[in-house]
Amino acid sequence: MPDRDIAEVVKIEYQVKDRWSERNSTVVEHIPAGSSILDLGCGDKDILNYVECSDYWGVDLCEYADQIHDFDDELLTWDRKWDIGLLLGVIYYPHHTDRFLSHYKQFADKWIVVINPKTILLKDQWNHCFNEDTMPPVLLRHFSKVSSRIDIPTTIPKLGRSHETKTFQMWVCEV
Ligand SMILES: C[S@@+](CC[C@H](N)C(=O)[O-])C[C@H]1O[C@@H](n2cnc3c(N)ncnc32)[C@H](O)[C@@H]1O
């Protein structure tokens, strides 16, 4: 892993607050009202600007998390589960994807997984790249039901340019 502070990177990235609005609006369409939410790699919990939730638990390396934790350290356990688990732009980070999914899936009934599929090379701090071909087999190893891919075209404001369009990809998975 490069010698950079991930929490600091997150802080900088999240100054552009409406960057993920189309993505987050689509994600919350798949979260029934009143659901409890476990958000792994929650960042600054921006998703809470899009969903009403009084029962939310966010885990991340960064300071905004309810529980600050590195997924590559020991596996966390809780004596409860949530209705919805979120992995929004996070699945590339843990070193051991199968270990991560096989353990954490038990803590929610339904999981929403979102990736940015067009990056071919590993971005800073990513340990894996996934795309529309490589993500489904991984999910199918761990979940009994995986939805068809849901594409989310997203317009992203860029410094020095008017905008960039990228398509996030999402799967809804049942344990
Ligand atoms: C691209 S951001 C996504 C944030 C949030 N899920 C969202 O979509 O708004 C990825 C997040 O994963 C977190 N992360 C990366 N590696 C991690 C690790 N090893 N343990 C815990 N969190 C990690 C980062 O700190 C960052 O907040």
The ligand as an SDF file (V2000), in Angstrom:
LIG
                    3D

 27 29  0  0  0  0  0  0  0  0999 V2000
  -14.4300    5.4240   -2.3050 C   0  0  0  0  0  0  0  0  0  0  0  0
  -14.6780    5.6040   -0.5940 S   0  0  0  0  0  0  0  0  0  0  0  0
  -16.4070    5.2040   -0.4490 C   0  0  0  0  0  0  0  0  0  0  0  0
  -17.0590    5.8410    0.7510 C   0  0  0  0  0  0  0  0  0  0  0  0
  -18.5650    5.5920    0.8830 C   0  0  0  0  0  0  0  0  0  0  0  0
  -18.8630    4.1700    0.9270 N   0  0  0  0  0  0  0  0  0  0  0  0
  -19.3340    6.2320   -0.2530 C   0  0  0  0  0  0  0  0  0  0  0  0
  -19.5160    5.5890   -1.2740 O   0  0  0  0  0  0  0  0  0  0  0  0
  -19.7400    7.3830   -0.1170 O   0  0  0  0  0  0  0  0  0  0  0  0
  -13.9260    4.1220    0.0640 C   0  0  0  0  0  0  0  0  0  0  0  0
  -13.9310    4.0610    1.5690 C   0  0  0  0  0  0  0  0  0  0  0  0
  -13.3400    2.8330    1.9930 O   0  0  0  0  0  0  0  0  0  0  0  0
  -12.5290    3.1080    3.1350 C   0  0  0  0  0  0  0  0  0  0  0  0
  -11.4820    2.0800    3.2560 N   0  0  0  0  0  0  0  0  0  0  0  0
  -10.5250    1.7910    2.3510 C   0  0  0  0  0  0  0  0  0  0  0  0
   -9.7400    0.8030    2.8070 N   0  0  0  0  0  0  0  0  0  0  0  0
  -10.2300    0.4520    4.0220 C   0  0  0  0  0  0  0  0  0  0  0  0
   -9.8340   -0.5010    4.9890 C   0  0  0  0  0  0  0  0  0  0  0  0
   -8.7750   -1.3030    4.7980 N   0  0  0  0  0  0  0  0  0  0  0  0
  -10.5350   -0.5840    6.1420 N   0  0  0  0  0  0  0  0  0  0  0  0
  -11.6020    0.2340    6.3530 C   0  0  0  0  0  0  0  0  0  0  0  0
  -12.0390    1.1530    5.4540 N   0  0  0  0  0  0  0  0  0  0  0  0
  -11.3460    1.2680    4.3110 C   0  0  0  0  0  0  0  0  0  0  0  0
  -11.9500    4.4710    2.8560 C   0  0  0  0  0  0  0  0  0  0  0  0
  -11.4950    5.0890    4.0500 O   0  0  0  0  0  0  0  0  0  0  0  0
  -13.1290    5.1780    2.1880 C   0  0  0  0  0  0  0  0  0  0  0  0
  -13.9310    5.8730    3.1200 O   0  0  0  0  0  0  0  0  0  0  0  0
  1  2  1  0
  2  3  1  0
  2 10  1  0
  3  4  1  0
  4  5  1  0
  5  6  1  0
  5  7  1  0
  7  8  2  0
  7  9  1  0
 10 11  1  0
 11 12  1  0
 11 26  1  0
 12 13  1  0
 13 14  1  0
 13 24  1  0
 14 15  1  0
 14 23  1  0
 15 16  2  0
 16 17  1  0
 17 18  1  0
 17 23  2  0
 18 19  1  0
 18 20  2  0
 20 21  1  0
 21 22  2  0
 22 23  1  0
 24 25  1  0
 24 26  1  0
 26 27  1  0
M  CHG  2   2   1   9  -1
M  END
$$$$
